[in-house]
Amino acid sequence: MSASVSDVQFEGKMRVVLQPLVGFIPIVGGVQVYFLQKPLINFELGGAASILDLPGLNGLLMDAIQDQVEAQLILPNKISVILSDKVSAEELRMPRPVGVLLVRLVEAKSLLQTDTIGSISPYAQISLGGAEHKSSLGIGTNPSWSDKDMEFPVEVPDSEELQLLLQDKDMIGDDDFLGSARLNVEPAAKHMAIDTWVTLEQVETGQVRLKLYWLPVSLEEKDYKVNKILNQPCWVLKLLRGPH
């Protein structure tokens, strides 16, 4: 008995980076491959594996594949290949982000009333590439939050998108969809701070207020101290990196 997975297709924005440049063949010291956002995945099952192509089982398989793709291929995760012994693994696999995006979920208004009895309990899942944060539960159709800022390292501000998913927490059954939204990172990186209302998509009503703060990254502690005196925030890379 055999099983197969064939015709695997990925649809998304993939980035291939050839760096750093070296002064000899092969010209570049390494290759990085990654998706900026979650790609759409399609495939066909054959043989014994076709039993998984059933409602419910198909979704479980898709979730498992998506988890593996996120762990390997969605920024900040990536596939890195070293082409020169002059390039260290850390230099290639852990390049310095250009900044850190701080996201503050402030409030929402005019959300869908998805519960027939009582108030809804909305919460947000906010992601950038493979990094994701979840908010606390709000109350009602015009909730507010006081969560701490969510931190997202950013390598490609002109191409990355912040994604927001708003849902109503249910004690029984699946959580109810309240809307979604996308925001480009580039305006926050350009203006340093943005306070904006975002209209939710795929629903008839609802807006969410977000505050975005851009912190440039530095390798030097002295830059942080100088910028603090000048009231120009700066993120020090060693504060960002945890144990490998």
Secondary structure, DSSP 8 states (H G I E B T S, - for coil): --EEEEEEEEES-EEEEE--B-SSTTSBSEEEEEESS--EEEEEEEEGGGGGSSTTHHHHHHHHHHHHHHHHHBTT--EEEE--TTS-HHHHHS---SEEEEEEEEEEES-----SSS---EEEEEEETTEEEE-----SSS-B-----EEEEES-TTT-EEEEEEEE--SSSS-EEEEEEEEESHHHHHHSEEEEEEE-BSSSS-EEEEEEEEEEEES-HHHHHHHHHTT---EEHHHH----
